[in-house]
Amino acid sequence: MYRIVFIITVFLSLFSCNSQKELYENGNIKAKGKVTNNEKIGKWKIFFENGSLYQIGSYSKGKESGEWKILYENGKIHQIGKFNNGKQDGEWLFFHSNGNQQGIGTLDNGKRIGIWKWFYDNGQLQTERKWNSGKLTEITSYYDGKGNKMDKGTFENGNGTMKMYDSSGKLLETVQYENGEYVK
């Protein structure tokens, strides 16, 4: 009797978990994975409209969970990190389209925390920024593409201006922050 109940339970659970495909207007697959009780579960693949893989990761109870990879259209990795209950959590790595590291930082419940580092596509450190609960609190350094230290602006305790440069050291813009949030 136990065997029959077990077999029926397994059989029913297999049919309650349906494969699902989402499509672009042109008919190409946008996303595919499994759904149960109207919630995404397990491994999912998301595609660019041209059909190349864009993201791969898992869902639990309809929310992103575990490691996710986000790709460029050329197939190279753009971002790698983890989700917990639908929010980015832990260390995230970012890459330029040439494969060199673009950035590294930590998120807690979807909010940036600690020191975040950003790099030029040649691998040279561009900037280090300190975050607390998703708010920018300090710009610790800013460099041009050759490693020369640049004026980072006047930024303290989440308030002030931040200067942004290209890899040659040319000033691109000066941006304003108040209470750790971008204002202009």
N, C-alpha and C positions, 0 to 999 in steps of 0.2 A: 504493500500500500504506500509506504514512504517513497519508493521509487517512482510510482505513478505520479504522486503529488509533485515530486522534484522535477520530473520530466515535463509536466504541465506548466510548472512555474517557469522553468527555463524557456520553454516554447513561447509562453505569453510575453516574457520579458524581451525576447528577440523581436517580436512583432510590435512591441510598444515603442521601440527605438527605430525611428525612420530616417533614412538618408534624405537629405534635402539639398537642392541646388537653387541658388539665386542667379538670375541671368541679367545681363545687360540688354538694352534695347536691340542691339545687333545680334542677339542670340548667343553670344559668348558667355561662358560661365563666369560669374562674378564671385561666387563663394560656394563651397560645398563642405558638408559635414553631417553630423547626426543631430536629430532633434528628438527630445522626449518630453511629453507634457508641455508642448509649445516652448521649450527652453533648449538652447544650444548646449550640447554636451560633447565631451571628447575632442579629438583632433579636428581642426578646421583649416581649410586652405582658402585664401582670398586672392583673387587674381586682378591684374590690370585689365583694362578693356581689350588690349591686344592679345590676351591669353597668357602672358607670362606671370609667374608667381609673384605676388606682392607681399603677403603675410602668411605665416604659418604659426599656429599655436593651439591651445586647448581652452575649452570652456567647461565650467562646472556650474550647474544650476543657472545657466544663461549668462554667466559673467566670465570674462577672461580670467584664466588661471594658469599659473606655471609659466614656463619659458615661452617667449614669443620672439620670432624673428621677422623683421621688416626688411624687404629687399628693394633694391633699385630695379628698374626695368631690365637692366643688363644682367640681372641675376646675382650681382654682388650684394653682400650684406650692408644694409644702411644702419639698422639698430638691432640690438639684442638686449633683452631684459626680461624681468618677471612681473607677472601680475598676481595680485592677491585680491580675491573678491571683486574683480573688475577694475581695480586701481593699480597703477604702476607701483612697484614695491621693490626695494633693494637696488643693487648696482645696475646701471644701464650703460651700455657702450654704444658709441655712435661712430660711423665710418664715412669717409668721403667716397665718392664713386670710384676713385682710383684704388681703394682698399686700405689706404692709410687711416689711422685713427683720427676721428674728428672731435670726439669728446668723451668724457667719462664723468659720471655723477651718481648720486644716490637719491632715491625717492622713498618717502615714508607715507603710505596711504595716499599716493598720488601727488604729494607735495615735495618739492626739491628741498634737500637738507645738506648741510656740510659744504665742503669745497667741491666745486665743479671746475673741470679743466677743459678748455677748448683749444684745438690745434689747427694750424693752417694745413692745406692739402700736401705740403712738403714735409709734414711731421713736426715742424717747429711749434713750440708752445705759443699760443696767441694770448690767452687770458686765464686767470684764475678768479673765480667769483665765489663768495660765501653766501649760503642760503640758510634761512631758518623758517621752517613751517611754510615753505612756498614763497617766501618773500626774500628778495635780494637785500642783503645787509651790508655787504662790503665787496669792493673790487680790489683784490690783493695785488694784482699785477696785470700789465698789458704790454705785449711785445710786437714788434713788426716781424715780417717773415724771415728776417736774418738774425733774430734773437736780440735786437736792440730794445732796451726798455723804453716804453713810450709813456707820455702823460696820460694817466688813466682818468683824469677828471677830478672833480671834487665830490667825493661820495663818502658819506659817513652815516652809520646807523640807518641805512635804507633810504637816505635822502640825498639829493644832489644831482650832479650831472655825470654822465659816463661818456667818454669819447671812444669812438669806434673807428678803426683804421683798416685799410686793405693790407695785403702782405708786403707792399712796397713802402709802407709807412705813411701813405697819404690819408689824411683825415677824411672819413666818409660822412660822419655825422656826429652830432652831440645830442644825446638823449637825456631826458629828465625823468627822475624817479622820486616818488613821494611814498613814504612808509613801505618801501621795498617793492612798489609796483610802478610799472612803466606808465608815464602820463603823456609824453610827447617826444 
